């Protein structure tokens, strides 16, 4: 994938169909996986964690509190076939940078377009339902989410 994100142009970027920002202040956002799936199934894109989009479309860095833990959690999740159908990424596709005067830490994830034979890339969601009767029964349903 052509890595079309440069820190020198950070202030000029806006979200579009190839770039999406997420605050990630409380860990990896759940919506990260929907974005990974959407980018992989379309033309690829860049996900930037530690940044929020303002109402006017400008980006503001919020930083990441523990980038190394987020990075580990990211790799653990994307390599889990119960969560993500296929990991398209290599180590080079996930980068940590310091941005701005405050040296906020951000994580940039380059998502390539999946090859035709790899599609669809989907996210599995585990839903636990409890039925009450004489005995308690647990049912697990895996629902593919392909957007």
C-alpha positions in Angstrom: 0.0 0.0 0.0 1.2 3.5 -0.8 1.6 5.1 2.6 -0.2 8.4 1.9 0.2 10.0 5.4 3.0 12.5 6.2 3.5 14.2 9.5 4.6 17.4 7.7 1.0 17.7 6.3 -0.8 16.8 9.5 -2.5 20.1 10.0 -3.9 20.0 6.4 -5.5 16.6 6.7 -9.3 15.9 7.1 -11.2 12.7 7.5 -12.3 11.2 4.2 -12.8 7.8 2.7 -9.1 7.0 3.2 -8.3 8.6 6.6 -10.0 8.3 9.9 -9.0 9.5 13.3 -9.9 8.1 16.7 -9.2 9.5 20.2 -8.4 6.1 21.8 -8.3 7.8 25.2 -9.7 4.7 27.0 -7.9 2.0 25.0 -8.6 0.7 21.5 -12.0 2.0 20.3 -14.5 -0.7 19.2 -15.1 1.3 16.0 -11.4 0.8 15.0 -12.3 -2.7 13.8 -15.3 -1.5 11.7 -12.9 1.0 10.1 -10.2 -1.7 9.5 -12.9 -3.9 7.8 -14.3 -1.0 5.7 -10.8 0.2 4.5 -9.6 -3.4 3.8 -12.8 -4.2 1.7 -12.6 -0.9 -0.3 -9.4 0.9 -1.3 -7.3 0.8 1.9 -6.7 3.7 4.2 -5.1 5.2 7.3 -6.4 5.0 10.8 -4.8 7.5 13.3 -5.2 6.9 17.0 -4.7 9.7 19.5 -6.4 12.3 17.4 -9.9 13.8 17.5 -11.8 15.5 14.8 -13.2 19.0 15.7 -16.6 20.2 14.5 -14.9 22.3 11.8 -13.1 19.2 10.5 -9.7 20.1 11.9 -7.7 17.5 13.8 -6.4 17.9 17.3 -4.0 15.5 18.9 -5.1 14.0 22.2 -2.2 11.7 22.5 -2.0 8.1 23.7 -1.4 7.4 27.4 0.3 4.0 26.9 1.2 3.6 23.2 3.2 0.4 23.7 0.2 -1.3 25.5 -2.2 -0.1 22.8 0.1 -1.4 20.1 0.3 -4.8 21.9 -3.5 -4.9 22.3 -3.9 -4.0 18.6 -1.7 -6.9 17.5 -3.2 -9.4 19.9 -6.7 -8.5 18.6 -6.0 -8.3 14.9 -4.2 -11.7 15.1 -7.2 -13.3 16.8 -9.4 -15.0 14.2 -12.4 -14.9 16.5 -12.3 -11.1 16.2 -10.8 -10.3 12.7 -11.2 -12.7 9.8 -7.8 -11.8 8.2 -4.8 -9.7 9.4 -3.5 -7.9 6.3 -0.9 -5.9 8.2 2.8 -6.2 8.8 4.9 -4.6 11.5 5.7 -1.7 9.2 2.0 -0.9 8.8 1.7 0.3 12.4 3.8 3.3 13.4 4.1 5.4 16.5 4.9 9.2 16.1 5.3 12.3 18.3 3.3 15.2 17.0 3.2 18.9 17.7 4.7 21.2 20.3 3.3 19.0 23.1 4.9 15.9 21.5 1.6 14.0 21.7 2.1 10.3 20.8 -0.1 9.0 18.0 -0.4 5.6 16.4 -0.8 5.4 12.6 -2.2 2.2 11.1 -1.9 1.8 7.3 -4.6 -0.6 6.1 -4.1 -2.1 2.6 -6.9 -3.0 0.3 -7.6 -6.7 0.6 -7.0 -8.9 -2.5 -10.1 -10.2 -4.2 -9.6 -13.7 -2.8 -9.3 -12.4 0.8 -12.6 -10.4 0.7 -14.7 -9.9 2.6 -12.7 -9.0 5.6 -15.1 -9.1 8.5 -15.3 -8.6 12.2 -16.8 -11.2 14.5 -18.9 -10.1 17.3 -19.6 -12.5 20.2 -23.0 -12.0 21.7 -23.9 -13.8 24.9 -27.6 -14.4 25.6 -28.8 -15.8 28.9 -32.1 -17.7 29.0 -33.7 -18.2 32.4 -35.5 -21.4 33.2 -35.0 -24.3 35.6 -31.4 -24.3 34.4 -29.4 -21.3 33.1 -28.4 -21.8 29.5 -25.7 -19.7 27.7 -25.8 -19.4 24.0 -23.0 -17.9 21.9 -23.8 -16.4 18.6 -21.1 -15.2 16.2 -22.4 -12.5 13.8 -20.2 -11.4 10.9 -20.1 -7.6 10.5 -19.2 -6.7 7.0 -19.7 -3.1 6.2 
